[in-house]
Amino acid sequence: MNRIIRKVQTFLSVYYAFLLEYRAEQFLWILAGTFPLIMMGVWMRASQGGQFGLQPTDFARYFISVFIASELTIVWVIWNFEKDVVQGRLSPRLLQPLDPAWHHIAEHVSERFARLPLLLLLVSLFFLLYPQVFWLPSLGRVLLFMLVTSIAFALRFLIQYTLAMFAFWTERATALEQFWFLFYSFLSGMIAPLEVFPPVVREIALWTPFPYLINFPASILIGLPVDIGRSMLVMLSWTVLFFLLNRWLWRKGLKQYSGMGA
């Protein structure tokens, strides 16, 4: 157990130090993720007509929560893995006595800590500009948000890492992520809360993994009504499904990778 803890600490510290070298880039990536705040302005304006069940303040709190959840669950493993396969960088990692996935996991987890100060700075600036929407969630709600966000990150990582496995058969696995992102943007709650969707569309979406990546954590943080039991069950079911699919594609892909002369 001590050996495992030392390995984890080494991995996290190495990637954390690496990411600190690019703090300016981290800030630019956070700014690039402010799309939910743009949508906040659109929906706050639209809700003034009283056509939706949420008030302008509710929309503001929802989208700042969406911004926080999206920043904590952001994943880019498919781009790195595609380069590893296409450029042959995967070969030396296969010689190491651990799954190459742990390199990507350590990089992503370390990036959360490197990004956190900048994220807190932008959130603080938001509440300085909009003090009327400030709220203080209970400790239990914050802890539940952190738990759900962690599961959402694991699910999104597994989804993208599973799509990345197709890099063994194609040089443009990232095209699959771009196609997947179309559904993610619409059904995850990033563009609009699921509460404003037509009932049929909302019910269908709730059986997909998308709402649980953004809408579910954001709704918990601001106190919107959600079915926690069902949502957690759906999240865990999709997580197990993508984990099994990922391991199957990994074994098949390694044979294809070796066949290419790696």
For each residue, the residues with C-beta under 8 A, 3 or more apart:
1: 4 5
2: 5 6
3: 6 7
4: 1 7 8
5: 1 2 8 9
6: 2 3 9 10
7: 3 4 10 11 98
8: 4 5 11 12 106
9: 5 6 12 13
10: 6 7 13 14
11: 7 8 14 15 102 103 106 110
12: 8 9 15 16 106 109 110
13: 9 10 16 17 110
14: 10 11 17 18 106
15: 11 12 18 19 106 107 109 110 111
16: 12 13 19 20 110 113 114
17: 13 14 20 21
18: 14 15 21 22 107 110
19: 15 16 22 23 26 107 110 111 114
20: 16 17 23 114
21: 17 18
22: 18 19 25 26
23: 19 20 26 27 114 118
24: 27 28
25: 22 28 29
26: 19 22 23 29 30 111 114 115 118
27: 23 24 30 31 118
28: 24 25 31 32
29: 25 26 32 33 74 115
30: 26 27 33 34 71 115 118 119 122
31: 27 28 34
32: 28 29
33: 29 30 36 67 70 71 74
34: 30 31 37 38 67 122
35: 38 39 190
36: 33 39 40 63 64 66 67 70 190
37: 34 40 41 63 64 67 126
38: 34 35 41 42
39: 35 36 42 43 63 190 191 192
40: 36 37 43 44 59 60 62 63 64
41: 37 38 44 45
42: 38 39 45 46
43: 39 40 46 47 52 59 63 192 193 196
44: 40 41 47 48 56 59 60
45: 41 42 48
46: 42 43 49 51 52
47: 43 44 50 51 52 54 55 56 58 59
48: 44 45 56
49: 46
50: 47
51: 46 47
52: 43 46 47 195 196
53: 195 196
54: 47 58 59 62 193 195 196
55: 47 58 59
56: 44 47 48 59 60
57: 60 61 132 133
58: 47 54 55 61 62 222 224
59: 40 43 44 47 54 55 56 62 63 193
60: 40 44 56 57 63 64 130 133
61: 57 58 64 65 133 135 222
62: 40 54 58 59 65 66 193 218 219 222 224
63: 36 37 39 40 43 59 60 66 67
64: 36 37 40 60 61 67 68 123 126 133
65: 61 62 68 69 217 218 219 221 222
66: 36 62 63 69 70 189 190 214 215 218
67: 33 34 36 37 63 64 70 71 123
68: 64 65 71 72 119 123 218 221
69: 65 66 72 73 149 152 213 214 217 218 221
70: 33 36 66 67 73 74 190 214
71: 30 33 67 68 74 115 119
72: 68 69 112 119 149 153
73: 69 70 149 152 153 156 213 214 217
74: 29 33 70 71
75: 78 108 153 156 157 160
76: 79 80 108 160
77: 80 81 104 108 157 160 161 164
78: 75 81 82 160 161 163 164 167 173 174 176 177
79: 76 82 83 174
80: 76 77 83 84 104 107
81: 77 78 84 85 90 104 161 164 167 173
82: 78 79 85 86 164 167 171 172 173 174
83: 79 80 86 87 89
84: 80 81 87 89 90 93 100 167
85: 81 82 88 90 167 168 257
86: 82 83 167 171
87: 83 84
88: 85 91 262
89: 83 84 92 93
90: 81 84 85 93 94 100 257 262
91: 88 94 95 262
92: 89 95 96
93: 84 89 90 96 100 103
94: 90 91 100 254 262
95: 91 92
96: 92 93 100
97:
98: 7 102
99: 102
100: 84 90 93 94 96 103 104
101: 104 105 161
102: 11 98 99 105 106
103: 11 93 100 106 107
104: 77 80 81 100 101 107 108 157 161
105: 101 102 108 109 157
106: 8 11 12 14 15 102 103 109 110
107: 15 18 19 80 103 104 110 111
108: 75 76 77 104 105 111 112 153 157
109: 12 15 105 106 112 113
110: 11 12 13 15 16 18 19 106 107 113 114
111: 15 19 26 107 108 114 115
112: 72 108 109 115 116
113: 16 109 110 116
114: 16 19 20 23 26 110 111
115: 26 29 30 71 111 112 118 119
116: 112 113 119 120
117: 120 121
118: 23 26 27 30 115 121 122
119: 30 68 71 72 115 116 122 123
120: 116 117 123 124
121: 117 118 124 125
122: 30 34 118 119 125 126
123: 64 67 68 119 120 126 127
124: 120 121 127 128
125: 121 122 128 129
126: 37 64 122 123 129 130
127: 123 124 130 131 133 134
128: 124 125 131
129: 125 126
130: 60 126 127 133 134
131: 127 128 134
132: 57
133: 57 60 61 64 127 130
134: 127 130 131
135: 61 222
136:
137: 141 142 145 221 222 223
138: 141 142
139: 142 143
140: 143 144
141: 137 138 144 145 220 221 223
142: 137 138 139 145 146 221
143: 139 140 146 147
144: 140 141 147 148 220 228
145: 137 141 142 148 149 217 220 221
146: 142 143 149 150
147: 143 144 150 151
148: 144 145 151 152 212 216 217 220 231 232 235
149: 69 72 73 145 146 152 153 217
150: 146 147 153 154
151: 147 148 154 155 232 235 236 239
152: 69 73 148 149 155 156 212 213 214 216 217 235
153: 72 73 75 108 149 150 156 157
154: 150 151 157 158 239
155: 151 152 158 159 209 212 213 235 238 239 242
156: 73 75 152 153 159 160 213
157: 75 77 104 105 108 153 154 160 161
158: 154 155 161 162 239 242 243 246
159: 155 156 162 163 180 209 238 242
160: 75 76 77 78 156 157 163 164 177 180
161: 77 78 81 101 104 157 158 164 165 246
162: 158 159 165 242 245 246 249
163: 78 159 160 166 173 176 177 180
164: 77 78 81 82 160 161 167 173
165: 161 162 168 173 246 249 250 253
166: 163 169 170 173 176 249
167: 78 81 82 84 85 86 164 170 171 173 253
168: 85 165 249 252 253 254 256 257
169: 166 253 256
170: 166 167 173 175
171: 82 86 167
172: 82 175
173: 78 81 82 163 164 165 166 167 170 176 177
174: 78 79 82 177 178
175: 170 172 178 179
176: 78 163 166 173 179 180
177: 78 160 163 173 174 180 181
178: 174 175 181 182
179: 175 176 182
180: 159 160 163 176 177 183 184
181: 177 178 184 185
182: 178 179 185 186
183: 180 186 187 208 210
184: 180 181 187 188 190 210 213
185: 181 182 188 190 191
186: 182 183 190 191 210
187: 183 184 205 208 210 211
188: 184 185 210 211 213 214 215
189: 66 192 193 194 211 214 215 216 218 219
190: 35 36 39 66 70 184 185 186 214
191: 39 185 186
192: 39 43 189 196 197
193: 43 54 59 62 189 196 197 215 219 224
194: 189 197 202 205 206 211 215
195: 52 53 54 202 224
196: 43 52 53 54 192 193
197: 192 193 194 201 202 205
198: 201 202
199: 202 203
200: 203 204
201: 197 198 204 205
202: 194 195 197 198 199 205 206
203: 199 200 206 207
204: 200 201 207 208
205: 187 194 197 201 202 208 210 211
206: 194 202 203 211 230 234
207: 203 204 234
208: 183 187 204 205 211
209: 155 159 212 213 234 235 238
210: 183 184 186 187 188 205 213 214
211: 187 188 189 194 205 206 208 214 215 216
212: 148 152 155 209 215 216 217 231 234 235 238
213: 69 73 152 155 156 184 188 209 210 216 217
214: 66 69 70 73 152 188 189 190 210 211 217 218
215: 66 188 189 193 194 211 212 218 219
216: 148 152 189 211 212 213 219 220 226 231 235
217: 65 69 73 145 148 149 152 212 213 214 220 221
218: 62 65 66 68 69 189 214 215 221 222 224
219: 62 65 189 193 215 216 222 223 224 225 226
220: 141 144 145 148 216 217 223 224 226 228
221: 65 68 69 137 141 142 145 217 218
222: 58 61 62 65 135 137 218 219
223: 137 141 219 220
224: 58 62 193 195 218 219 220
225: 219
226: 216 219 220 231
227: 230 231
228: 144 220 231 232
229: 232 233
230: 206 227 233 234
231: 148 212 216 226 227 228 234 235
232: 148 151 228 229 235 236
233: 229 230 236 237
234: 206 207 209 212 230 231 237 238
235: 148 151 152 155 209 212 216 231 232 238 239
236: 151 232 233 239 240
237: 233 234 240 241
238: 155 159 209 212 234 235 241 242
239: 151 154 155 158 235 236 242 243
240: 236 237 243 244
241: 237 238 244 245
242: 155 158 159 162 238 239 245 246
243: 158 239 240 246 247
244: 240 241 247 248
245: 162 241 242 248 249
246: 158 161 162 165 242 243 249 250
247: 243 244 250 251
248: 244 245 251 252
249: 162 165 166 168 245 246 252 253
250: 165 246 247 253 254
251: 247 248 254 255
252: 168 248 249 255 256
253: 165 167 168 169 249 250 256 257
254: 94 168 250 251 257 258
255: 251 252 258 259
256: 168 169 252 253 259 260
257: 85 90 168 253 254 260 262
258: 254 255 261 262
259: 255 256
260: 256 257
261: 258
262: 88 90 91 94 257 258
